[in-house]
């Protein structure tokens, strides 16, 4: 019986070695995935910064118009006697802005 004990001890040692090898492989896989995650985080940060830069670039030529009188769309929706429409306020906001900019000496690239 004593040789059998040695045989089982040798098997146990082999099992432990296999388990250790498997754990070592798993640890190296986890390390590799961590490195990949770090690289992906860097890539995400770079892309987010590019998006922010592009958003700021697109806002660079935006114009904020102030000073226009607020208008109501109610007169445009109402009708006069016998189905005639109210034409007193038929100019659009775009036309108002265009006229205002032209009065200040600013020309626009496109016609409205």
Backbone as JSON, one array per atom type, in Angstrom:
{
  "sequence": "XXXXXXXXXXXXXXXXXXXXXXXXXXXXXXXXXXXXXXXXXXXXXXXXXXXXXXXXXXXXXXXXXXXXXXXXXXXXXXXXXXXXXXXXXXXXXXXXXXXXXXXXXXXXXXXX",
  "N": [[0.78, -1.21, 0.0], [1.96, 1.35, 0.63], [3.36, 2.22, -1.81], [1.23, 2.9, -3.38], [0.23, 5.15, -2.11], [2.25, 6.95, -2.68], [1.88, 7.11, -5.37], [-0.64, 8.31, -5.55], [-0.03, 10.72, -4.33], [1.73, 11.75, -6.17], [-0.02, 12.07, -8.29], [-1.7, 13.98, -7.18], [0.08, 16.1, -6.98], [0.56, 16.52, -9.68], [-2.01, 17.28, -10.45], [-2.23, 19.67, -9.0], [-0.19, 21.11, -10.24], [-1.27, 21.3, -12.84], [-3.54, 22.8, -12.28], [-2.31, 25.11, -11.34], [-0.96, 25.91, -13.67], [-3.19, 26.42, -15.28], [-4.39, 28.51, -13.87], [-2.35, 30.39, -14.09], [-2.42, 30.89, -16.84], [-4.97, 32.01, -17.0], [-4.61, 34.34, -15.44], [-2.73, 35.69, -17.0], [-4.31, 36.12, -19.24], [-6.24, 37.84, -18.18], [-4.62, 40.01, -17.55], [-3.86, 40.77, -20.12], [-6.33, 41.52, -21.17], [-6.86, 43.69, -19.52], [-4.89, 45.46, -20.39], [-5.8, 45.82, -22.99], [-8.23, 47.07, -22.42], [-7.3, 49.46, -21.3], [-6.08, 50.6, -23.54], [-8.35, 50.87, -25.16], [-9.83, 52.66, -23.61], [-8.2, 54.9, -23.84], [-8.48, 55.37, -26.57], [-11.24, 55.91, -26.71], [-11.33, 58.27, -25.2], [-9.79, 59.94, -26.85], [-11.46, 60.02, -29.14], [-13.77, 61.17, -28.05], [-12.76, 63.69, -27.4], [-12.22, 64.62, -29.97], [-14.82, 64.8, -30.98], [-15.85, 66.83, -29.35], [-14.17, 68.92, -30.15], [-14.96, 69.14, -32.85], [-17.65, 69.87, -32.51], [-17.31, 72.38, -31.34], [-16.01, 73.67, -33.42], [-18.01, 73.71, -35.36], [-19.77, 75.48, -34.2], [-18.44, 77.81, -34.41], [-19.04, 79.62, -36.48], [-21.62, 80.34, -35.94], [-24.43, 82.5, -35.58], [-25.91, 84.69, -33.34], [-28.9, 86.17, -33.07], [-30.29, 89.03, -31.79], [-32.71, 91.3, -30.46], [-34.88, 91.39, -32.18], [-38.32, 91.9, -32.53], [-40.7, 90.03, -30.71], [-42.94, 87.81, -32.34], [-46.31, 86.95, -33.06], [-48.0, 84.05, -34.13], [-50.62, 83.93, -34.38], [-52.19, 85.87, -35.95], [-51.62, 84.98, -38.52], [-52.93, 82.63, -38.64], [-55.57, 83.19, -38.38], [-58.56, 84.12, -40.09], [-60.03, 86.62, -42.22], [-63.17, 88.29, -42.96], [-65.34, 86.4, -45.03], [-63.51, 84.38, -45.78], [-61.08, 85.54, -46.52], [-57.57, 85.86, -46.18], [-55.37, 87.09, -43.62], [-53.0, 89.29, -44.55], [-51.13, 91.0, -43.48], [-48.93, 90.3, -41.95], [-47.06, 88.66, -43.35], [-44.38, 88.27, -43.83], [-41.42, 86.42, -43.33], [-39.48, 85.25, -40.5], [-36.88, 84.8, -41.28], [-36.64, 86.57, -43.42], [-36.89, 88.97, -42.05], [-34.55, 88.91, -40.51], [-32.64, 88.87, -42.55], [-33.12, 91.37, -43.75], [-32.48, 93.04, -41.59], [-29.73, 92.45, -41.21], [-28.7, 93.29, -43.66], [-29.25, 95.99, -43.46], [-27.34, 96.73, -41.67], [-25.08, 96.48, -43.12], [-24.12, 93.95, -43.68], [-23.6, 91.26, -45.75], [-25.2, 88.32, -46.94], [-24.47, 84.86, -47.67], [-26.36, 83.33, -48.98], [-29.48, 83.66, -50.63], [-32.69, 84.5, -49.39]],
  "CA": [[0.0, 0.0, 0.0], [2.71, 2.6, 0.6], [3.6, 2.76, -3.14], [0.0, 3.5, -3.89], [0.18, 6.48, -1.54], [3.15, 7.78, -3.46], [1.26, 7.32, -6.67], [-1.71, 9.3, -5.39], [0.61, 12.0, -4.05], [2.24, 12.24, -7.46], [-1.19, 12.52, -9.05], [-2.14, 15.23, -6.58], [1.05, 17.12, -7.37], [0.28, 16.82, -11.09], [-3.26, 18.05, -10.49], [-1.91, 21.01, -8.52], [0.59, 21.78, -11.31], [-2.2, 21.64, -13.92], [-4.36, 23.91, -11.79], [-1.46, 26.3, -11.31], [-0.77, 26.32, -15.06], [-4.45, 26.99, -15.76], [-4.53, 29.81, -13.22], [-1.36, 31.29, -14.69], [-2.96, 31.28, -18.14], [-6.1, 32.92, -16.75], [-4.06, 35.61, -14.97], [-2.13, 36.38, -18.15], [-5.43, 36.57, -20.09], [-6.83, 39.0, -17.52], [-3.68, 41.13, -17.74], [-3.95, 41.19, -21.52], [-7.6, 42.24, -21.32], [-6.71, 44.99, -18.86], [-4.13, 46.32, -21.3], [-6.7, 46.18, -24.08], [-9.18, 48.05, -21.89], [-6.6, 50.74, -21.17], [-5.94, 51.14, -24.91], [-9.67, 51.28, -25.63], [-10.18, 53.88, -22.88], [-7.45, 55.99, -24.47], [-9.1, 55.61, -27.88], [-12.52, 56.56, -26.44], [-11.04, 59.64, -24.77], [-9.37, 60.66, -28.05], [-12.62, 60.25, -29.99], [-14.63, 62.15, -27.38], [-12.14, 65.01, -27.58], [-12.42, 65.02, -31.36], [-16.22, 65.21, -31.12], [-15.97, 68.15, -28.7], [-13.52, 69.89, -31.04], [-15.8, 69.34, -34.03], [-18.82, 70.64, -32.11], [-16.9, 73.77, -31.16], [-15.7, 74.22, -34.74], [-19.26, 74.01, -36.08], [-20.39, 76.64, -33.56], [-17.59, 78.97, -34.61], [-19.67, 80.56, -37.4], [-23.0, 80.58, -35.57], [-24.81, 83.88, -35.33], [-27.03, 84.84, -32.42], [-29.61, 87.4, -33.42], [-31.1, 89.56, -30.69], [-33.31, 92.6, -30.75], [-36.07, 91.3, -33.02], [-39.53, 91.9, -31.73], [-41.39, 88.74, -30.77], [-44.12, 87.83, -33.19], [-47.32, 85.94, -32.8], [-48.48, 83.39, -35.35], [-52.09, 83.94, -34.36], [-52.79, 86.55, -37.11], [-51.46, 84.19, -39.73], [-53.86, 81.5, -38.6], [-56.96, 83.67, -38.42], [-59.04, 84.6, -41.41], [-60.94, 87.76, -42.19], [-64.51, 88.01, -43.48], [-65.53, 85.68, -46.29], [-62.39, 83.51, -46.12], [-59.85, 86.23, -46.9], [-56.53, 85.68, -45.17], [-54.73, 88.29, -43.12], [-51.69, 89.34, -45.2], [-50.3, 92.07, -42.94], [-47.73, 89.78, -41.3], [-46.69, 87.47, -44.11], [-42.94, 88.15, -44.0], [-40.89, 85.41, -42.42], [-38.4, 85.64, -39.59], [-35.65, 84.83, -42.08], [-36.62, 87.82, -44.18], [-36.61, 90.04, -41.09], [-33.13, 88.83, -40.17], [-31.9, 89.28, -43.74], [-33.25, 92.82, -43.88], [-31.73, 93.66, -40.5], [-28.29, 92.33, -41.49], [-28.36, 94.16, -44.8], [-29.26, 97.38, -43.01], [-26.1, 96.95, -40.93], [-23.97, 96.35, -44.04], [-23.64, 92.57, -43.72], [-24.17, 90.51, -46.83], [-25.34, 86.89, -46.69], [-24.03, 84.0, -48.77], [-27.48, 82.78, -49.73], [-30.66, 84.53, -50.71], [-33.89, 83.89, -48.79]],
  "C": [[0.83, 1.27, 0.0], [3.02, 3.09, -0.82], [2.37, 3.42, -3.74], [-0.16, 4.93, -3.36], [1.09, 7.43, -2.32], [2.54, 8.11, -4.82], [0.15, 8.37, -6.56], [-1.13, 10.66, -5.07], [1.17, 12.6, -5.34], [1.1, 12.75, -8.33], [-1.7, 13.86, -8.5], [-1.21, 16.38, -6.96], [0.82, 17.51, -8.84], [-1.0, 17.63, -11.24], [-3.02, 19.49, -10.05], [-1.14, 21.78, -9.58], [-0.32, 22.19, -12.46], [-3.08, 22.82, -13.52], [-3.57, 25.2, -11.78], [-1.21, 26.82, -12.72], [-2.03, 26.99, -15.61], [-4.67, 28.38, -15.15], [-3.56, 30.83, -13.8], [-1.83, 31.78, -16.05], [-4.11, 32.27, -17.97], [-5.61, 34.3, -16.31], [-3.45, 36.37, -16.13], [-3.22, 36.88, -19.1], [-6.08, 37.81, -19.49], [-5.92, 40.22, -17.68], [-3.77, 41.67, -19.16], [-5.25, 41.97, -21.75], [-7.55, 43.6, -20.64], [-5.94, 45.95, -19.76], [-4.99, 46.76, -22.48], [-7.72, 47.22, -23.63], [-8.55, 49.42, -21.75], [-6.45, 51.4, -22.54], [-7.29, 51.62, -25.44], [-10.14, 52.54, -24.9], [-9.46, 55.09, -23.46], [-8.09, 56.37, -25.8], [-10.44, 56.34, -27.7], [-12.3, 58.02, -26.06], [-10.63, 60.49, -25.97], [-10.57, 61.0, -28.93], [-13.59, 61.24, -29.37], [-14.07, 63.56, -27.52], [-12.32, 65.52, -29.0], [-13.85, 65.5, -31.59], [-16.42, 66.6, -30.52], [-15.35, 69.21, -29.59], [-14.37, 70.18, -32.27], [-17.05, 70.14, -33.69], [-18.47, 72.11, -31.92], [-16.6, 74.42, -32.5], [-16.99, 74.57, -35.49], [-19.97, 75.2, -35.48], [-19.62, 77.93, -33.84], [-18.28, 80.03, -35.48], [-21.14, 80.8, -37.09], [-23.23, 82.06, -35.29], [-25.99, 83.87, -34.37], [-27.66, 86.19, -32.7], [-30.47, 87.8, -32.23], [-31.72, 90.87, -31.14], [-34.5, 92.55, -31.68], [-37.29, 91.24, -32.11], [-40.2, 90.53, -31.84], [-42.67, 88.87, -31.59], [-45.08, 86.72, -32.78], [-47.76, 85.35, -34.13], [-50.01, 83.38, -35.41], [-52.69, 84.68, -35.55], [-52.67, 85.75, -38.4], [-52.46, 83.05, -39.79], [-55.32, 81.94, -38.68], [-57.32, 84.13, -39.81], [-59.98, 85.78, -41.2], [-62.31, 87.33, -42.73], [-64.44, 87.3, -44.82], [-64.28, 84.92, -46.72], [-61.13, 84.19, -46.57], [-58.81, 86.05, -45.79], [-55.92, 87.02, -44.8], [-53.29, 88.34, -43.66], [-50.77, 90.38, -44.59], [-48.99, 91.55, -42.39], [-47.23, 88.53, -42.03], [-45.18, 87.35, -44.35], [-42.39, 87.2, -42.94], [-39.79, 85.98, -41.53], [-37.08, 85.74, -40.37], [-35.53, 86.12, -42.88], [-36.35, 89.01, -43.27], [-35.12, 90.07, -40.75], [-32.28, 89.29, -41.34], [-31.95, 90.79, -43.9], [-32.44, 93.54, -42.81], [-30.22, 93.6, -40.79], [-27.87, 93.21, -42.65], [-28.35, 95.62, -44.39], [-27.99, 97.72, -42.22], [-24.88, 96.74, -41.82], [-23.4, 94.95, -44.14], [-24.37, 91.85, -44.85], [-24.19, 89.03, -46.48], [-24.91, 86.11, -47.92], [-25.2, 83.49, -49.6], [-28.67, 83.71, -49.63], [-31.85, 83.79, -50.12], [-35.11, 84.35, -49.55]]
}
